[in-house]
């Protein structure tokens, strides 16, 4: 508590950037409880974030890493490291934590995070703003941004095709298990099914629910190992045992263990090609 109280002489001006309304509201609520902290604005995407940072000049920005269009990394690049406020990256994947610190973020929060972890991030941000630490971080940003590969295009790749410039693919996905964030290795995933704004990840009989879009998962999973066979279904290719064609053009993918999942007509054609089937 002493660290928080010590910095209350200067009020921190905070900007929140996240493409999901629920996450913005969660951060707004946490910011409102912090002594000596004022919320100066919110942004729902990278373009809004760039405009808000330039117009509002916040002391601190909570910046979502993975957003459609311009990512959090893209925002840093476009604003310029020397003009960035103290940056706390927010991400659903701890893989991004490495990249966040490569460009010298103050801290990062892996969703879902608790109140105590948020408070720790605020303390770190305040210390950086009130000392010479922020300038040091900006200089580090300038020196390393050129070495960090630009993020992949937000456009959807064709099924089964590699995304140009995508860089590394996901190796693990953070899930919430009874209030504890745990990594699920991608190598253990059998298939993924959309469930409203969530995605259900199935691994060896276990089911994990995460708040992530199928498009985002498709973009970040290795297309040599995973294929989106329906707008709401992604499968591990090595588990595919066959394809059952339907009368209406759609079909079913048959996985090892007797599991069958929907396959749309357009996605089915890509799967047939992968299986070596002729039209």
N, C-alpha and C positions, 0 to 999 in steps of 0.2 A: 504493500500500500504506500510505502514511503516514496517509491519511484514515481507513482502517479501524482501524489500530492506535491512533490517537489517541483513539478513542471507546470502547475496550474497558474503561474504568473502570466504566461503567454497562452492565449487561446489558439488552438489549432484549427485551421480552416480545411475541411475535408470534402473531397469529391468522391462519389461512389459510381463505379462503372461496372455494369453487369447486364447481359442481354436477357436475363430471366427476372421478371417482376418480383417473384417470391424472394429471390436472393437479394435484390435491392432493398426490399422492405425489411428483411432480416438485418442487413447491415445498418439501415437507417435506425432501426430500433436500438441496436447496440451502440451506435454513435450517440443517440439521444441520451443514453444513460451515463456517458463518460463526462466527468467534470472537465471543464476547460476546453471542450471540443465543440465546434460549430459545423453543421452540415451546410455547405454552400451550394450544392447541386448534385444532380444524378444524371447519368447518361446510359442509354440502352444499347449502344453499339460503339464501334471504334470511331466512326466518323463524328458522332456526337461527342465522344470523349475528347478528341483532338480539339474541337471547337471550344469545349468547356474548359479544358486546361489552359488554352490560350486566353480565353475571355475572363475567367474567374481567378486565375493564378492561385490555386489552392496550395496549402502547405503539404498536404498529404493526399494521395489518391489510392483508393482500393480499386485495383484494376483486374478485371476478369481476363484470364489468359486466352481462353478459347471462345471466340465470338464469331458469328458469321460475318463475312466480308473482311474487315480489318481486325486482326487479333490484338491482344494486349501488346505483344512484341512489335507488331506493326505500328501501334500507337506511339511507342517509345521511339521507333525509328523516324516517324514523320514529325513528331514534335521536336525531336532532337534531345539527346541525353543531357546536354547542358541546360536545357530549359525545363526538364522534367521535375515535378515536385518529388518529395519523398514517396517512393512507390512500394506498395504492398500488393503483391500479386495474389489473386484468388483463383484456385484451380481445382478441378475434380480429380486430377491425376497427379500423383507425386512425381511422375517423370518430368513434369514441367518445372518442379522445384529446382532441379539442376539448372535448367535453362534460365530460370528467373535469377538465380544467384550468379550465373555467368554474366548477366548484364547488370549485376550489382543492385538488385532490389533490396530495400530495407529488410523485408521479411516476405513470407508467403503463407497463405492459409489454404489448407487442403479441405475441400468440402466433404462432409459436413464438419464444421469446427464448433467448439463450445465457447462459452462466454470468456472463460479464463484465457484461452488461446488468443482470442481477439484482444483482450486487455494487454497481453504480452506484446502483441504487434503494435498497439498504440504507444506503449512505453518505449519501444525501440524507435518508432517514428519520431516521437517527441525528442528523444536524446539526439537523434541525427539532425533534426531541424534546429535545435538550440545549441548545437556545437559545430565544429568544423567538419563533422563526419559527412554531411550531405555533399559538400563540395568534393570530398575525396571519392565518394561513390559516383558522382557525376563524371569525374575524371576516369574512373574505372570503366564506366559505361562507354565513354568515348573510345577507350582503348580496345574494348572487347566486342563491341557491336558488329564490327566488320568481320569478326571470326564466327559469329553465330549465323547460321544459314537462315535466309528469309523463310517465313512460313509458307506452307503450300497454298495454292489457289483455293478459294472457297468453292469453286465449281465442282460438281460431282463428276468423278471419273466413270468411265464406262465399266460395266460389270467385269470383274476379273482382270482389269488392266491396271498397271502401276500408275500412281499419281506422279507426274513429273515434279521434281523438286520437293517431294514430300518429306525427305529426310528419314529419320528413324521412325519406325512404327511402334505402337504401344507394346510394352513388355508386361505391364501390369495395370490393373484398374483398381482404384480405391473403392471399397464398399463399406457400408456401416453394418457391423455385426453386434447387435445388442448394445449400441452406444459407443462401440470401439471401431475406429477406422482401421481396416485391414486390407492389405494388397491381395488381389486375386491374380495370379500369373495368367497371362493370355494363353499360354500353352495348355492350360487346364480347361479352357472354355470349349464347350461342345456346340452350343448355339445360343443365339440371342433373339428375343421376341419383343416387339414393341408393346407397351401397355400404357396407352394414353401419353402423358408427358414423360413417362418413365421407360426404362428398358429393363427387361428381365434377363439376367445372365444365368445360364444353366451350366453347371460344372459337376460332373460325376454324381448326378442325383440331387445336388444342392441348387438352390435358387437364390439369387441376389438381385435386389431391386436398386437401380441407380437412376438419378435424374439426368438423363442424357438422350440426345436425339439419335435416331438410327443413322442419319446422314453423317453426323459427327463421328460416330463409331466406325462407319464404313470408311470414312476418309483416313482414319488413324489406325486401322487394322491392316496387316499385310495382305494384299490382294492375292498373293501366291498361296495363302493359307486359308483365307476366309472369302466367302462370296455372299452378296446380298441377293437372295433368290426371290424375294418379295419385298414390297415396301416396308413390311413389318417383320421380316425374318432375315437373319444372317446365320450362315452355317459354316462349320469347320469343314473344309473340303475333304480332308483325309477320312472323315467319318461317313461321307456319302457312299451309299451302296447301290443306289439306283434312282430312277425317276419314273413316276407313274403319270402318264399323260391323261388329262381330263378332256371331256367332250367340248367344253367351252373355250379351249385354248390354254387355260391354266392347268396346273398339275400339282403333284406332290413329290417332294424330295424324301427319299427313304434313307434314314441314317442307321448306322450300326446300333443295335439294341432294340430295333423295332419301332423307332420313332419316325413319324411322318409329319412333314411340315409343308405349308403351302408354298407354291412356286407360281409366280405370275407368268403370263405368256412371254413378255419381253425378257424377263430375267431367266425364264426357262430355256430360251434359245441360247443364252450365254452358257448355261449349265450343260446343255446338250453338246455344245462345242467343246467344253472342258472334258466331258465324258468320252469324246471321240465319236459321237453319234452323228449320223447323217440326217438331213432334214427329210 
